[in-house]
Structures are given as C-alpha cells and as structure tokens.
Amino acid sequence: MAPTYKLTYFDVRALAEPIRYLLAYGGIEFEDHRVAFEQWPAMKNTTPYGKLPIMEVDGEVIHQSPAMARYLGRMLNLAGDDEWESLLCDMVVDAFTDLRMLTSGFFREKDQSIKEKKREPLFNETIPFYLDRLDKQVEENSGHFVRGKLTWADFYIVCCLETIGTTLKICFLDKYPNLKALTEKINNLPQIKEWIEKRPKTIF
Ligand SMILES: N[C@@H](CCC(=O)N[C@@H](CS)C(=O)NCC(=O)O)C(=O)O
C-alpha cells in the first residue's frame, strides 16, 4: 500500500510550499492540513520542536522543511545523480537559508525602531549580496542550481523566494533574470501549474 502523507502548516505558502510543490510534482496524494493561527498555541507543544511545518508519513512525524524537501527530492530522483550533487543541493539551500533567516527576522520584528535600523542594510546590502550570487549560480549551471538538473533545491528556493518577495513587498525578480527564468520554469511544470490553480489563495 502507498504511504500516507499529512502535511501540517499554517494557512500560508511560506515553508510548506516547497513541500507541497514536491508532493504535487511527484503526483503524491497528501492531506494539506492547515492550522488557524488561533489554534497554534495549544498545539505547539505537541510538535517535535514547537514549529511547523511537520509531516506525518504513515503516521511518523517528520519536521524541518529542508530535511523534508531533501527526503522527497531523493524519493523523486531530484537530488542530483551522486553524493556530490546531493551535497551541491544541500549547500545552496543552506546558503539560501542564511538569507531566509535574516528576511524572516526582519518580517517578524515587532519593534519598529529596530526594524527601521535593519531595513537599509538588509535591502541594500544583504539581499542583493545573496541574490547576485544565487542568480550567478543559476546562470553558471544552465538554468538550475545544480549542474543543469532539476533538483529539490530549485523547488525549495523558488518557493521561498516568492515568500520573501511577498512578505517584504519587494519585486526583485526583474533584476535577476536567471532566478526569474528558473521561477517561471518551475511554475510552468504541468503538475505545478495544476497545483497553483487549485491551491487555496492565501496572503503569502
Ligand atoms: N527550521 C524550521 C523552521 C520552522 C519555523 O520557523 N516555523 C515557523 C513558521 S514559518 C513556526 O512554526 N512558527 C511558530 C512558532 O515558532 O511558534 C523549518 O525549516 O521547518
């Protein structure tokens, strides 16, 4: 019997969307469980590290969005062709995560004066620093992050870049043609197009 998959996250795209993309790409049926923010405090301590997303695979709980994406990537032959290429996927996702942590820290910052201090260096230095490099990596790897091959790193980064753009209200892709082309390539895959059409419409 095929394993069962239940993905639990908030009713947003953000860190669950790469997982949803990969499940959709693989034609894997899954329960897309969305928790209301008001329900979360009561649920937090029932999760392994007090965070979402989590995914139940045949009832076993797994967590950490990059680990989940990597797991699905291996299952779907989207982790490169050998250990080295698998490492290349991990490295670019980990580098991207450094950026993501900074942008999500900014987005969540409640103290407006701290937020304003962080704004200029984040928008004018940090984000361009990372996006220049990510764009160059795609250019040098024939349109993907790893050696011209479709990998889970493409899915992970394309989805999370979209969230960075939406949450920080910035349209940066026009400045980064290789990231833009990769985003269009992923979003135009037939399974992903179908998922985008049917997924719930959410704020980010
Ligand atoms: N490293 C984790 C981070 C998970 C994470 O930060 N989740 C946030 C939502 S994006 C969360 O659960 N926030 C609620 C909380 O911390 O109480 C991953 O990649 O899955």
The ligand as an SDF file (V2000), in Angstrom:
LIG
                    3D

 20 19  0  0  0  0  0  0  0  0999 V2000
   13.7670   25.2870   10.5800 N   0  0  0  0  0  0  0  0  0  0  0  0
   12.3410   25.1380   10.5550 C   0  0  0  0  0  0  0  0  0  0  0  0
   11.7140   26.4760   10.8760 C   0  0  0  0  0  0  0  0  0  0  0  0
   10.2310   26.3490   11.1260 C   0  0  0  0  0  0  0  0  0  0  0  0
    9.6060   27.6610   11.5400 C   0  0  0  0  0  0  0  0  0  0  0  0
   10.2900   28.6470   11.8630 O   0  0  0  0  0  0  0  0  0  0  0  0
    8.2860   27.6600   11.5430 N   0  0  0  0  0  0  0  0  0  0  0  0
    7.5370   28.8220   11.9670 C   0  0  0  0  0  0  0  0  0  0  0  0
    6.5480   29.2310   10.8720 C   0  0  0  0  0  0  0  0  0  0  0  0
    7.3760   29.6390    9.3650 S   0  0  0  0  0  0  0  0  0  0  0  0
    6.7030   28.4650   13.1930 C   0  0  0  0  0  0  0  0  0  0  0  0
    6.3560   27.3220   13.4030 O   0  0  0  0  0  0  0  0  0  0  0  0
    6.3620   29.4910   13.9880 N   0  0  0  0  0  0  0  0  0  0  0  0
    5.5210   29.3380   15.1400 C   0  0  0  0  0  0  0  0  0  0  0  0
    6.2730   29.3670   16.4200 C   0  0  0  0  0  0  0  0  0  0  0  0
    7.5000   29.4850   16.4400 O   0  0  0  0  0  0  0  0  0  0  0  0
    5.6030   29.2860   17.4560 O   0  0  0  0  0  0  0  0  0  0  0  0
   11.9010   24.6340    9.1690 C   0  0  0  0  0  0  0  0  0  0  0  0
   12.5760   24.9480    8.1770 O   0  0  0  0  0  0  0  0  0  0  0  0
   10.9150   23.8860    9.0870 O   0  0  0  0  0  0  0  0  0  0  0  0
  1  2  1  0
  2  3  1  0
  2 18  1  0
  3  4  1  0
  4  5  1  0
  5  6  2  0
  5  7  1  0
  7  8  1  0
  8  9  1  0
  8 11  1  0
  9 10  1  0
 11 12  2  0
 11 13  1  0
 13 14  1  0
 14 15  1  0
 15 16  2  0
 15 17  1  0
 18 19  2  0
 18 20  1  0
M  END
$$$$
